[in-house]
Amino acid sequence: QRHLVESGGGLVQAVGSLILSCAASPIIFSINAMGWFRHAPGKQRELVATITSRGRTKYADSMKGRFTISRDTAKNTVYLHVNSLKPEDTDVYYCNSDGIAGSYWGQGTQVTVYS
């Protein structure tokens, strides 16, 4: 059973914007914190942002300004809005859920930014 399903990745031109979505199982979404990470081959996994079940957000210092995490309670979905995309944003982006309902990862969605 897949508890987290990401979508929205693809090939995007630099300077453009992108919205990634992560649909979660209702119980997980209502209890756990949700977050986005990114991980490229040969690199360490990198935190992008997290959001609690009450909507409190936290960003990695390097991600502040261009990344916005949000959640839609009616759709059990977490979003990651990315603006002013750069080629170095090219990565596989993973949705994560962590808390008393357990820890889960999505399958990842590839984002490729070209200049």
C-alpha positions as MATLAB code, in Angstrom:
seq = 'QRHLVESGGGLVQAVGSLILSCAASPIIFSINAMGWFRHAPGKQRELVATITSRGRTKYADSMKGRFTISRDTAKNTVYLHVNSLKPEDTDVYYCNSDGIAGSYWGQGTQVTVYS';
ca = [
       0.000    0.000    0.000;
       1.361    3.360   -0.998;
       0.759    5.934    1.688;
       2.341    8.830   -0.192;
       2.026    9.524   -3.907;
       3.987   12.387   -5.467;
       3.251   14.099   -8.750;
       4.123   17.248  -10.626;
       7.740   16.703  -11.595;
       9.054   17.045  -15.109;
      11.236   19.077  -17.427;
      11.113   22.780  -16.661;
      12.982   25.770  -18.020;
      15.102   27.780  -15.617;
      13.452   30.860  -14.094;
      10.118   29.065  -14.345;
       8.040   27.657  -11.506;
       6.728   24.267  -10.520;
       4.259   22.768   -8.081;
       4.836   19.321   -6.654;
       1.993   17.449   -4.969;
       1.978   14.675   -2.426;
      -1.296   12.894   -1.751;
      -1.311   11.094    1.586;
      -3.450    8.558    3.344;
      -5.983   10.454    5.492;
      -4.776    9.138    8.851;
      -1.150    9.890    8.095;
      -1.967   13.339    6.811;
      -4.055   14.270    9.830;
      -1.520   13.127   12.435;
       1.988   13.320   11.015;
       4.210   16.126    9.938;
       4.822   16.158    6.188;
       7.902   17.230    4.324;
       9.833   17.416    1.091;
      13.389   16.245    0.566;
      15.513   16.042   -2.516;
      18.204   13.550   -3.411;
      20.405   13.279   -6.463;
      22.706   10.308   -7.224;
      26.051   10.780   -5.533;
      24.750   13.515   -3.267;
      23.371   13.523    0.251;
      19.652   13.683    0.780;
      18.688   17.275    1.475;
      15.780   18.650    3.477;
      13.691   21.195    1.620;
      10.801   21.968    3.982;
       8.399   20.477    6.496;
       4.897   21.311    7.656;
       3.167   20.050   10.784;
      -0.402   18.816   11.022;
      -1.257   22.262   12.362;
       0.371   24.029    9.430;
       3.604   25.180   11.030;
       6.338   25.335    8.404;
      10.102   24.997    8.525;
      12.612   25.463    5.706;
      16.219   24.536    5.231;
      18.237   27.752    5.221;
      19.322   27.248    1.616;
      15.683   26.786    0.531;
      14.202   29.929    2.051;
      12.733   32.350   -0.438;
      12.066   30.194   -3.507;
      10.314   27.215   -1.928;
       6.903   27.242   -0.274;
       5.300   24.251    1.407;
       1.566   24.165    2.010;
      -1.191   21.686    2.767;
      -4.798   21.201    1.716;
      -6.713   19.420    4.452;
      -9.710   18.685    2.240;
      -7.511   16.863   -0.271;
      -5.024   15.279    2.177;
      -2.323   16.770   -0.009;
       0.898   18.641    0.621;
       2.342   20.943   -2.024;
       5.770   22.323   -2.755;
       5.807   25.483   -4.814;
       9.152   26.289   -6.362;
       9.845   29.628   -8.032;
      12.790   30.953  -10.020;
      13.987   27.460  -10.800;
      17.698   26.921  -11.358;
      19.520   24.051  -13.064;
      20.946   23.077   -9.673;
      17.380   22.348   -8.516;
      17.501   19.300  -10.765;
      16.898   16.395   -8.427;
      14.520   13.666   -7.377;
      12.077   15.157   -4.889;
      10.637   12.910   -2.214;
       7.630   13.384    0.009;
       8.042   12.271    3.604;
       5.648   11.774    6.480;
       6.892   11.282    9.994;
       5.193   11.058   13.373;
       3.221    8.791   15.646;
       1.494    7.231   12.628;
       4.871    5.986   11.413;
       7.489    7.100    8.912;
       6.836    6.911    5.203;
       8.454    7.942    1.925;
       6.964    8.463   -1.481;
       8.433    7.008   -4.648;
       9.979   10.311   -5.693;
       9.351   12.597   -8.628;
      12.092   13.770  -10.984;
      12.527   17.486  -11.576;
      14.890   18.517  -14.364;
      15.647   22.195  -14.912;
      17.270   23.301  -18.155;
      18.740   26.675  -19.003;
];
